[in-house]
Amino acid sequence: MKNTKNGSSRRLLRPAEVRQSLGKLPGWKRVKGKLHREFKFGDFVKAFGFMKKVAVAAEGMNHHPEWFQRVQQSERGPGHA
């Protein structure tokens, strides 16, 4: 059992519980033994706002997820503005 910052406790789900829960959560899957979901936003500010909200909630649960933020870019060669 792990304690959260608000004093409540939680436990890791058993593999069967993870499988059952993933079936109820659209977009979530297991990748290399870790839970995974991609979120797409219209712009960087919206994506960063989402990450900030998740960070505050995760900190309150003493949970620190591994995440990656990527901005889609258009690359141009020399001579293009």
N, C-alpha and C positions, 0 to 999 in steps of 0.2 A: 504494500500500500504506500502511496505517496501522498504527502500533504500539500494542499494548495495554500496560497498566501492568505486566504480567508479562513483557514483552519479546517476546512472539510478535507476528507480523504477520498482517494480514488485508486482503482487498481487497473492493471493492464487487462484487456480483454483476452480471453482464450481464443485460439485459432478458429474454432467453430463459431464463436460469437462475432469475430471479425468478418468471416464469410457471410454470416446471416445479416449483419448490419450493412455490409457493402451492397447487398442486394436491394436494400431500401434507400440507398443514397445515390441518386443519378450523378454520373460523371466521375465518381470515385472508383479507384481500382488499386490493386497492389502491384507495385513495380519493384523488383529485387527486394522483396520483403518489407517494403515501406508503403504507406498509404500515399496516394498520388491523385492530384486533380489539377487541371489547368483552368485558369480563369483568363478571359480576354476582356480588355477594356478599350474604350474608344480613344483614350489618350493617356499620356504619362501621369497627369494630375489625378485622374480617376483611379488609375492603378495604384499610385502611391497612397491615396486616401484610403483605399481598401486595405493595403498593407498596414497602414497605421492603426486602423480599427482592429485588425486581427492581432497586431502586436500587443495592444493594450489588453485585449481579452486573454491572449495566451500568457502574458505576464501574470495576470491575476490567477491563472490556473497553474503557475509555475511550469509552464510547458513552453518549450523553445523549439519550434519546428524548423526544419531545414527548408529554405525556399529560395527561389531564384526569380529575379525580375529581369525581363528582357524587353528592350524597346526595338520595334521593327524599324529598320532604316532602309533608305534607298541609297545605294552606293553609286557614285559616279566617278568616272575617270578624269584625268587632267583636262583642263580647258572648259569644264562645266561649272557653272555657278551654283 
